[in-house]
Amino acid sequence: MVWEPEIEELERRRALGRGLGGEDRIQQQHDAGKLTVRERIDLLADPGTFREFGVMAGTAEYEDNEIAAFYPQPFVTGIIQVDGREVVVGGGDYTSRGAPRANDRSVNKSTYAEQMALDLSLPIVRLIDAFGADIRAIESIGRTYIPANPNFEVVARQISEVPVVSVALGAVAGWPAAQMAASHFSVMVREMSQVFAAGPPVVERALGMPITKEELGGYLVHARQSGLVDNDVADEAEALTQVRRFLSYLPTNVWEAPLVLPCDDPADRREAELLSLIPRDRRRPYDARKMVALIMDRDSTFELGRYFGRSLVTMFARLDGHPVGVLANDPRQYGGSMDAAAAQKMEKFVDLCDTFHLPVINFVDQPGFMVGPESEASGTLKHGVRAIAAVYASSVPWASVIVRRVYGVAGAGHQDHSRTNFRIAWPSGEWGSLPIEGGVMAAYRRQIESAEDPQAARAEIEERLIALRSPFRTAEAFNIEDIIDPRETRPELVRWVRLSWKKIPSLLGKRGRGMRP
């Protein structure tokens, strides 16, 4: 065979590339309790579907025109299938990171992966186990350089066109940390991954503050406080399972509709438990997640950002097989009030649903903006108004189910009132500019303070107004479109989603403003 020697060399070079940083470095990775990038890709991909690009890219050392040593580029990329759909995947190879000359970036595979996802209109999954700038580069190039964010215009366009997922699988700093923020969904492994702008040595040098990686950017910081990361998980396998689930609700890109799956959960299912879910005692909370699970298709909910902005629950779910976005106020956290964190969470989630054409169902129990000096200082009003603006900027079908309270500006933001939305209420619904119990003292202060018995006067006014709080009086004025038996909620929403889905084709690729990180 004429080309047999070259074919043999081709296979040898491919094997060198697949060998990552060598057996010793791979063993170190395993000893640290971590998978290699190729093992991670195998866990994520449908079996046998990985088409790799650049397996032979790296730095070779030659003796007598023969390869004496080879150092693969510390990044692996290609196209896989996830549940039968093509997805671009790219991941840092930590086993090759410290090898001699392994940082040669004459061909930047990471940038190639980002551009490929954008140009082919495919989702991208980043498996990030890398840090950014390496100060040793100054010596290798013989000068300093003005920093530039690599291909940021691609990243900015991606987030408006294709699903973008980032997984932190080690200590992540610099540009890779910024990629975590520039994602629709991000997840980190507890105790294994940390994310920060700069690591502990830089922090200690700049601020004189000794600190550990976990204290600086662990999951308790970013999944529970900053909101940079959506979810945190116990291990790498769970992280990749969550990636698959997240992608399952979304279309391949903004020019396609989300996938409707067959559903064997009866559309007319009526859950008796819903009738007693909302306590008569208005001060008692209930389980908002259980409420949603009883109404949506069985076992179809997937929560994002559970521990950030905890007064608001955000989920993907399916309804009669149709993927939808779900908002629900959680009365167990601040009574469900909107604080700054919940507002930021709501804004991002509404934008995400609108970008990828997921109808939104809002289960409303909103007593208003969180009040108090801490709330004011954290910018609750500013972030709350941005969240409401996101609702008004959205064009996807929207349904509101008022399960209890709707008060004030935050309550009014449960839907865009300038267009027709599907809205129903349960008999437990109540609403107004202010809760009667709190608003009476503000509105009737002079009358109450001048009364012979102020406490009795206040109680008399409250009793008089409470008698007018019945939702049926509101229905008489057609200020609420319908009040239903809570057990009818699933059948009503199934009818709505089947009807509203007909609008989805008209929305494909037509969002006025691109989503921002």
Steps between C-alpha positions, in 0.01 A plus 500: 500500500647831387397702807533233765797669678305825531193318626711332766647840599149644510385233745813544712443876525135452585598262779747757635226762504252271672763417761446840663783593739624143537425212734658663806301822462179306436561300817550826694164620367331179614676510837351848549155345454452658158424366155703588193342722237447203267325305775277801564408524133418129492264544796322791333473365147274238350730193465729506199399844373810712578654648183820665616679787330868580552605175664848543349540865606786561739875549522740236371870461565699335221822299481626402154167613357310257723273596793687457825234659724149639451301735723130525404326832519323504839152515349280234339208591276256363246135420437300244695138397511291549813167319481549479125571871444836648398683706765843661493712400798833635617699431813828587661750216530661560836740208455670686213490843658837491673691317228796677332387732221144368531364854505590564136184660363589524132160338445258593774266204527282666763431795270435255216237321708319823585501612136384157381199507732402846377551432129324161507224629734562220749491498880837507672607331824821623663669255738724748681800371693748780430623838606554799275815703457837343583761756605771270363388600149688828542832318495406278208398793275755746637258784577178593675179551305175694511226254603210424269202280573537217247216499250263676737281610210431130435410437865269804502317377189484138615291576805232653279496217246590158648484334842826553691592280799812520719616245758772587753708190566802643678645832610379745233646851474533784251340459157359150569331645810345769282369223273313358798311830521439513124272196508133415507567224752801442721575232755789423733607194700505551875847500660661427160444822306550867581446807286666838547632799307843435649621230736612511864865599428386810311243587768756464778752712311246771412297513820720341762226245557598134537211294364431151368365420155174374652454813711569721201291332233347172613141390451385670821613830347372469145201264515367638829604868512616660175276311257789465254435124488151354469536157658750309712528121504678220684713361217591524133247240387215697656629820339492345154158347564372849581651631176308238302177586682543872446555459127198269469259790556657735243510508121831464317496873423264799490385415148348170617210422729548307825433128472156373608521148641229232518319515832307225678403718797125570460424856396187499716675377816348670806706490817282502812799613708491842332170576670666514842850611401452871582435544876207713613736662749664762276812501717575134433719402202465202270729298270515687168712230334248233593222717357679529165582127491133410554400702193781443251567169323619248757877507568554773242624792714861618495590784737760767430663712770325354803723664757530848349206740513323238709164680521450416131497150352609470136456172315475339164217250476275329248127537461333245275850440364558870422807659663415808707668739741353518849512784754363453850533716809618304803317619815753318718766757406426862598133414455566487124595869484721615215848595619793607282624143448156366404456789257833425328407134482161582351648733237749241377245218497235698311761605244611137466146377438431780254824437308418133446121528461389328819152610615502621859264398780512726805355367826444826683517554875678834509458720811719771346857621508706402803518801733752632749841669497688196368255463217532865404881487513516189281310673218178302521299766319756535220528126442126453545420753229747326266323169567161650422646659185614152391141377538374785281775443242416131464287377212442135594154382609443572868263353757451622857341290772428717804513259791501755782637856525554770236609828658671818387738565212672163538166321498386694196807371317356148481425555131507753214166678535528661155419173323262211535625237744331196641426571866303308760476515879429258780240585767791569735601800288523850647642822359538872525749785521589398857396220732207630702663425835811702414337767290231612744743668736665686212173617343292563813772609743340835595156347554643213707725716718220747577255225602416445865616139464756491213539124509127442473472761226770331298338156546161639390644649180691182420189287553297728273756481218566129538132441431564650155802278430306209354636406153142448384439876525798550269358245256171695492698795360686273253828604661591132515425293192391188687509334842534123490503197723875436556447143383415636155840669460676230298214450251470879456874544442516208259229663288695826516836350401351310207342819371795728570749263337353603165666839552851359541584479125441874464763571769789297362815711470313829542593619848557875486798519738755231556533346844786626716690295760 
